[in-house]
Amino acid sequence: MPLTHEAKGVFPIAPTPFLDNGEIDYQSIDRMVAFYLECGSTGLTVLGQLGEAPKLEFSESLDVARRVIERAGQLPVVVGVSAPGFASMRALTQEVMGLGAAGVMIAPPNTLRTDDQVFNYYHQAIEAIGSDVPFVIQDYPLTFSVQMAPAVIRRIVNELPSCVMLKHEDWPGLEKISTLRQYERDATMRPISILCGNNGLFLDYELERGADGANTGYSFPDMLCDIVRMKADGQVEAAHDLFDAHLPLLRYEQQPGVGLAVRKYVMMRRGIISYAAQRRPASPMSGRAQGEVDNLLRRLARHDPRARVAAHP
């Protein structure tokens, strides 16, 4: 089924598992997708910013997307297709949609500075990939250095009907969510799904501001699913308590440059993937950092028993 503006819940950003020799670890992909299904994910995103997509050959990108889509069953899969040029974006989009992807995610290049430039970029991108392909705006100014004001997001949503979701990663960004939802209440912007990233650092309050869920890659996506479910069930204080217990690890994993190494290490300790390997160029964790993460896991295990599986004996 194609992605729609009604998407809710948790769409984990899946890392790309590698063997220690740098080859794609397809068995870990299978196990990882099975874990996402079991923990209550409502969708998946592959080949995102922390999926090491730029390190993959075109054929490898297709292989990863195909494998995830096949294993995901009825779960919608969004594929990151951001690229320096529209020709490669169009080619990858056509291929993954043919494989059964639900939609694509597009991040802006870091050269954009004005609202008009941002809008024109997305307008041209949709001309390239086709207006029949549902797409997600990735709003991540801390990485892409592109500031998207709520008004320009509204313009994209209103003038490009195939825009169905915002991956919200602005920081601070709570007021942006409130503004966008007010646009919807005022009927000046059509409804869209808002799923949040930033490793889930602000998910507890983002949900209270009107976000529909999470679209991020934290090493405990099952916790993110719990938070979304508990909030929806009215278990607000319990959700905050669970979130607070994970916050030190969330913060550690969000560090620029080392976050993916931490995420893969914890996912390996949990048995979700077999290796913590990244494809070069990469920034592996030091022994000191591994010790710090193990300590965070031991402390987390006092409140969430799922962390006991991950900690060293």
Secondary structure, DSSP 4 states (H G I P E B T S, - for coil): ----TT--EE--B----B-TTS-B-HHHHHHHHHHHHHTT-S-EEES-GGGTGGGS-HHHHHHHHHHHHHHHTTS-EEEE---SSHHHHHHHHHHHHHHT-SEEEEPPPTT--SHHHHHHHHHHHHHHH-TTS-EEEEE-HHHH-----HHHHHHHHHH-TTEEEEEE--SS-HHHHHHHHHHHHTTSS---EEEE-GGGTTHHHHHHHT--EE----S-HHHHHHHHHHHHTT-HHHHHHHHHHHHHHHHHHT-TTTHHHHHHHHHHHTTSSS----PSS--PPPHHHHHHHHHHHHHHHTT-GGGGTTS--
